Amino acid sequence: MAYQLSWCVPHHVIRYRLYGNLTLDEVTQSSIDYIEMVKSSDADVHTIVDIAQLETFPTNLHQVVTAVRFKAEDVRGWAVLVYPANPMVQYTMAMTAQMVLKHAKLRMVNDMQEALDFLREKDAALAANSLPIPQTIG
């Protein structure tokens, strides 16, 4: 399995980590698991999509968009995409994110610290003194 979903901040911030060699089946299953997490919360849920260690990703954008089982309106809050070093994966993921999340609030950043800082800036509930959020996510 080349994905991992976890709460950075319970019912408020999800880390959606994709790594290694991701398959279409894993795209489908991870999106199903993700939407279940989002729907389990009454709050707006921000998502950090961590693809920093993603090596390969299906390159047929039509297949990927079809495999994703949620819509932009299912994403409540910000979606923050942490880019990998691999330029081909970076390009494919950016195109996919724009197609799937076309009406969602989307931000692309270089690393996890920048993602956390961005969310703290955008959501007062995540400010350092308001709600604990991990400084680093391993």
Contact map, one row per residue, 1 for C-alpha under 8 A:
111000000000000000000100010000000000000000000000000000000000000000000000000000000000000000000000000000000000000000000000000000000000000000
111100000000000001111110010000000000000000000000000000000000000000000000000000000000000000000000000000000000000000000000000000000000000000
111110000000000111100100010001000000000000000000000000000000000000000000000000000000000000000000000000000000000000000000000000000000000000
011111000000001111000000000001000000000000000000000000000000000000000000000000000000000000000000000000000000000000000000000000000000000000
001111100000011110000000000001001100000000000000000000000000000000000000000000000000000000000000000000000000000000000000000000000000000000
000111110000011100000000000000000000000000000000000000000000000000000000000000000000000000000000000000000000000000000000000000000000000000
000011111111111000000000000000000000000000000000000000000000000000000000000000000000000000000000000000000000000000000000000000000000000000
000001111101111000000000000000000000000000000000000000000000000000000000000000000000000000000000000000000000000000000000000000000000110010
000000111111110000000000000000000000000000000000000000000000000000000000000000000000000000000000000000000000000000000000000000000001110000
000000111111110000000000000000000000000000000000000000000000000000000000000000000000000000000000000000000000000000000000000000000000000000
000000101111110000000000000000000000110111101000000000000000000000000000000000000000000000000000000000000000000000000000000000000000000000
000000111111110000000000000000000000000010111100000000000000000000000000000000000000000000000000000000000000000000000000000000000000000000
000000111111111000000000000000000000000000001111000000000000000000000000000000000000000000000000000000000000000000000000000000000000000000
000011111111111100000000000000000000000000001111000000000000000000000000000000000000000000000000000000000000000000000000000000000000000000
000111110000111110000000000000000000000000000011110000000000000000000000000000000000000000000000000000000000000000000000000000000000000000
001111000000011111000000000000000100000000000011110000000000000000000000000000000000000000000000000000000000000000000000000000000000000000
001110000000001111100000000000000000000000000001111000000000000000000000000000000000000000000000000000000000000000000000000000000000000000
011100000000000111110100000000000000000000000000111111000000000000000000000000000000000000000000000000000000000000000000000000000000000000
011000000000000011111100000000000000000000000000001111100000000000000000000000000000000000000000000000000000000000000000000000000000000000
010000000000000001111100000000000000000000000000000011110000000000000000000000000000000000000000000000000000000000000000000000000000000000
010000000000000000111110000000000000000000000000000001111000000000000000000000000000000000000000000000000000000000000000000000000000000000
111000000000000001111111011000000000000000000000000001111100000000000000000000000000000000000000000000000000000000000000000000000000000000
010000000000000000001111111000000000000000000000000000001100000000000000000000000000000000000000000000000000000000000000000000000000000000
000000000000000000000111111100000000000000000000000000000100001100100000000000000000000000000000000000000000000000000000000000000000000000
000000000000000000000011111110000000000000000000000000000000000000100000000000000000000000000000000000000000000000000000000000000000000000
111000000000000000000111111111000000000000000000000000000000000000000000000000000000000000000000000000000000000000000000000000000000000000
000000000000000000000111111111100000000000000000000000000000000100110000000000000000000000000000000000000000000000000000000000000000000000
000000000000000000000001111111110000000000000000000000000000000000111000000000000000000000000000000000000000000000000000000000000000000000
000000000000000000000000111111111000000000000000000000000000000000000000000000000000000000000000000000000000000000000000000000000000000000
001110000000000000000000011111111100000000000000000000000000000000000000000000000000000000000000000000000000000000000000000000000000000000
000000000000000000000000001111111110000000000000000000000000000000011100000000000000000000000000000000000000000000000000000000000000000000
000000000000000000000000000111111111000000000000000000000000000000011100000000000000000000000000000000000000000000000000000000000000000000
000010000000000000000000000011111111100000000000000000000000000000000000000000000000000000000000000000000000000000000000000000000000000000
000010000000000100000000000001111111110000000000000000000000000000000000000000000000000000000000000000000000000000000000000000000000000000
000000000000000000000000000000111111111000000000000000000000000000000100010000000000000000000000000000000000000000000000000000000000000000
000000000000000000000000000000011111111100000000000000000000000000000000000000000000000000000000000000000000000000000000000000000000000000
000000000010000000000000000000001111111110000000000000000000000000000000000000000000000000000000000000000000000000000000000000000000000000
000000000010000000000000000000000111111110001000000000000000000000000000011100000000000000000000000000000000000000000000000000000000000000
000000000000000000000000000000000011111111000000000000000000000000000000000000000000000000000000000000000000000000000000000000000000000000
000000000010000000000000000000000001111111000000000000000000000000000000000000000000000000000000000000000000000000000000000000000000000000
000000000011000000000000000000000000111111111000000000000000000000000000000000000000000000000000000000000000000000000000000000000000000000
000000000010000000000000000000000000001111110000000000000000000000000000000000000000000000000000000000000000000000000000000000000000000000
000000000011000000000000000000000000000011111000000000000000000000000000000000000000000000000000000000000000000000000000000000000000000000
000000000001000000000000000000000000000011111100000000000000000000000000000110000000000000000000000000000000000000000000000000000000000000
000000000011110000000000000000000000010010111110000000000000000000000000001111000000000000000000000000000000000000000000000000000000000000
000000000001110000000000000000000000000000011111000000000000000000000000001111110000000000000000000000000000000000000010000000000000000000
000000000000111100000000000000000000000000001111100000000000000000000000000011110000000000000000000000000000000000000000000000000000000000
000000000000111110000000000000000000000000000111110000000000000000000000000000111100000000000000000000000000000000100000000000000000000000
000000000000001111000000000000000000000000000011111000000000000000000000000000111100000000000000000000000000000000000000000000000000000000
000000000000001111000000000000000000000000000001111110000000000000000000000000001110000000000000000000000000000100000000000000000000000000
000000000000000011100000000000000000000000000000111111000000000000000000000000001111000000000000000000000000000000000000000000000000000000
000000000000000001100000000000000000000000000000011111000000000000000000000000000111100000000000000000000000001000000000000000000000000000
000000000000000001110000000000000000000000000000011111100000000000000000000000000001000000000000000000000000000000000000000000000000000000
000000000000000001111100000000000000000000000000001111111000000000000000000000000001000010000000000000000000000000000000000000000000000000
000000000000000000111100000000000000000000000000000011111000000000000000000000000000010010000000000000000000000000000000000000000000000000
000000000000000000011100000000000000000000000000000001111100000000000000000000000000000010000000000000000000000000000000000000000000000000
000000000000000000001110000000000000000000000000000001111110000000000000000000000000000010010000000000000000000000000000000000000000000000
000000000000000000000111000000000000000000000000000000011111100100000000000000000000000000000000000000000000000000000000000000000000000000
000000000000000000000000000000000000000000000000000000001111100100000000000000000000000000010000000000000000000000000000000000000000000000
000000000000000000000000000000000000000000000000000000000111111100000000000000000000000000000000000000000000000000000000000000000000000000
000000000000000000000000000000000000000000000000000000000111111110000000000000000000000000010011000000000000000000000000000000000000000000
000000000000000000000000000000000000000000000000000000000001111111000000000000000000000000000000000000000000000000000000000000000000000000
000000000000000000000001000000000000000000000000000000000001111111100000000000000000000000000000000000000000000000000000000000000000000000
000000000000000000000001001000000000000000000000000000000111111111110000000000000000000000000001000000000000000000000000000000000000000000
000000000000000000000000000000000000000000000000000000000000111111110000000000000000000000000001001100000000000000000000000000000000000000
000000000000000000000000000000000000000000000000000000000000011111111000000000000000000000000000000000000000000000000000000000000000000000
000000000000000000000001101100000000000000000000000000000000001111111000000000000000000000000000000000000000000000000000000000000000000000
000000000000000000000000001100110000000000000000000000000000000111111100000000000000000000000000000100000000000000000000000000000000000000
000000000000000000000000000100110000000000000000000000000000000001111110000000000000000000000000000000000000000000000000000000000000000000
000000000000000000000000000000110010000000000000000000000000000000011111010000000000000000000000000000000000000000000000000000000000000000
000000000000000000000000000000000000000000000000000000000000000000001111111000000000000000000000000110000000000000000000000000000000000000
000000000000000000000000000000000000000000000000000000000000000000000111111000000000000000000000000111110000000000000000000000000000000000
000000000000000000000000000000000000000000000000000000000000000000000011111100000000000000000000000000110000000000000000000000000000000000
000000000000000000000000000000000010010000000000000000000000000000000111111100000000000000000000000000000000000000000000000000000000000000
000000000000000000000000000000000000010000001100000000000000000000000011111111100000000000000000000010010000000000000000000000000000000000
000000000000000000000000000000000000010000011100000000000000000000000000111111000000000000000000000000010000000000000000000000000000000000
000000000000000000000000000000000000000000011110000000000000000000000000001111100000000000000000000000011000000000000000000000000000000000
000000000000000000000000000000000000000000001110000000000000000000000000001111110000000000000000000000011110000000000010000000000000000000
000000000000000000000000000000000000000000000111100000000000000000000000001011111000000000000000000000011110000000000000000000000000000000
000000000000000000000000000000000000000000000111100000000000000000000000000001111100000000000000000000000111100000100000000000000000000000
000000000000000000000000000000000000000000000001111000000000000000000000000000111110000000000000000000000111100000100000000000000000000000
000000000000000000000000000000000000000000000001111100000000000000000000000000011111000000000000000000000001111100100000000000000000000000
000000000000000000000000000000000000000000000000011100000000000000000000000000001111100001000000000000000001111000000000000000000000000000
000000000000000000000000000000000000000000000000001111000000000000000000000000000111111011000000000000000000010000000000000000000000000000
000000000000000000000000000000000000000000000000000100000000000000000000000000000011111001000000000000000000000000000000000000000000000000
000000000000000000000000000000000000000000000000000000100000000000000000000000000001111111000000000000000000000000000000000000000000000000
000000000000000000000000000000000000000000000000000000000000000000000000000000000001111111100000000000000000000000000000000000000000000000
000000000000000000000000000000000000000000000000000000000000000000000000000000000000011111110000000000000000000000000000000000000000000000
000000000000000000000000000000000000000000000000000001111000000000000000000000000001011111111000000000000000000000000000000000000000000000
000000000000000000000000000000000000000000000000000000000000000000000000000000000011111111111100000000000000000000000000000000000000000000
000000000000000000000000000000000000000000000000000000000000000000000000000000000000001111111110000000000000000000000000000000000000000000
000000000000000000000000000000000000000000000000000000001010100000000000000000000000000111111111000000000000000000000000000000000000000000
000000000000000000000000000000000000000000000000000000000000000000000000000000000000000011111111100000000000000000000000000000000000000000
000000000000000000000000000000000000000000000000000000000000000000000000000000000000000001111111110000000000000000000000000000000000000000
000000000000000000000000000000000000000000000000000000000000100000000000000000000000000000111111111000000000000000000000000000000000000000
000000000000000000000000000000000000000000000000000000000000100110000000000000000000000000011111111100000000000000000000000000000000000000
000000000000000000000000000000000000000000000000000000000000000000000000000000000000000000001111111111000000000000000000000000000000000000
000000000000000000000000000000000000000000000000000000000000000000000000000000000000000000000111111111000000000000000000000000000000000000
000000000000000000000000000000000000000000000000000000000000000010000000000000000000000000000011111111000000000000000000000000000000000000
000000000000000000000000000000000000000000000000000000000000000010010011000000000000000000000001111111000000000000000000000000000000000000
000000000000000000000000000000000000000000000000000000000000000000000011001000000000000000000000111111111100000000000000000000000000000000
000000000000000000000000000000000000000000000000000000000000000000000001000000000000000000000000111111110000000000000000000000000000000000
000000000000000000000000000000000000000000000000000000000000000000000001100000000000000000000000000011111000000000000000000000000000000000
000000000000000000000000000000000000000000000000000000000000000000000001101111100000000000000000000011111100000000000000000000000000000000
000000000000000000000000000000000000000000000000000000000000000000000000000011100000000000000000000010111110000000000000000000000000000000
000000000000000000000000000000000000000000000000000000000000000000000000000001111000000000000000000010011111000000000000000000000000000000
000000000000000000000000000000000000000000000000000000000000000000000000000001111000000000000000000000001111100000000000000000000000000000
000000000000000000000000000000000000000000000000000000000000000000000000000000011110000000000000000000000111110000000000000000000000000000
000000000000000000000000000000000000000000000000000000000000000000000000000000011110000000000000000000000011111101100000000000000000000000
000000000000000000000000000000000000000000000000000000000000000000000000000000000111000000000000000000000001111101100000000000000000000000
000000000000000000000000000000000000000000000000000100000000000000000000000000000110000000000000000000000000111111100000000000000000000000
000000000000000000000000000000000000000000000000010000000000000000000000000000000100000000000000000000000000111111110000000000000000000110
000000000000000000000000000000000000000000000000000000000000000000000000000000000000000000000000000000000000001111111000000000000000001100
000000000000000000000000000000000000000000000000000000000000000000000000000000000000000000000000000000000000111111111100000000000000000000
000000000000000000000000000000000000000000000001000000000000000000000000000000011100000000000000000000000000111111111110000000000000000000
000000000000000000000000000000000000000000000000000000000000000000000000000000000000000000000000000000000000000111111111000000000000001000
000000000000000000000000000000000000000000000000000000000000000000000000000000000000000000000000000000000000000011111111100000000000000000
000000000000000000000000000000000000000000000000000000000000000000000000000000000000000000000000000000000000000001111111110000000000000000
000000000000000000000000000000000000000000000100000000000000000000000000000001000000000000000000000000000000000000111111111001000000000000
000000000000000000000000000000000000000000000000000000000000000000000000000000000000000000000000000000000000000000011111111111110000000000
000000000000000000000000000000000000000000000000000000000000000000000000000000000000000000000000000000000000000000001111111101100000000000
000000000000000000000000000000000000000000000000000000000000000000000000000000000000000000000000000000000000000000000111111100000000000000
000000000000000000000000000000000000000000000000000000000000000000000000000000000000000000000000000000000000000000000011111111100000000000
000000000000000000000000000000000000000000000000000000000000000000000000000000000000000000000000000000000000000000000001111111100100000000
000000000000000000000000000000000000000000000000000000000000000000000000000000000000000000000000000000000000000000000001001111100110000000
000000000000000000000000000000000000000000000000000000000000000000000000000000000000000000000000000000000000000000000011101111111111100000
000000000000000000000000000000000000000000000000000000000000000000000000000000000000000000000000000000000000000000000001101111111110000000
000000000000000000000000000000000000000000000000000000000000000000000000000000000000000000000000000000000000000000000001000001111111100000
000000000000000000000000000000000000000000000000000000000000000000000000000000000000000000000000000000000000000000000000000001111111000000
000000000000000000000000000000000000000000000000000000000000000000000000000000000000000000000000000000000000000000000000000111111111000000
000000000000000000000000000000000000000000000000000000000000000000000000000000000000000000000000000000000000000000000000000011111111100000
000000001000000000000000000000000000000000000000000000000000000000000000000000000000000000000000000000000000000000000000000001011111110000
000000011000000000000000000000000000000000000000000000000000000000000000000000000000000000000000000000000000000000000000000001010011111000
000000011000000000000000000000000000000000000000000000000000000000000000000000000000000000000000000000000000000000000000000000000001111110
000000000000000000000000000000000000000000000000000000000000000000000000000000000000000000000000000000000000000010010000000000000000111110
000000000000000000000000000000000000000000000000000000000000000000000000000000000000000000000000000000000000000110000000000000000000011111
000000010000000000000000000000000000000000000000000000000000000000000000000000000000000000000000000000000000000100000000000000000000011111
000000000000000000000000000000000000000000000000000000000000000000000000000000000000000000000000000000000000000000000000000000000000000111
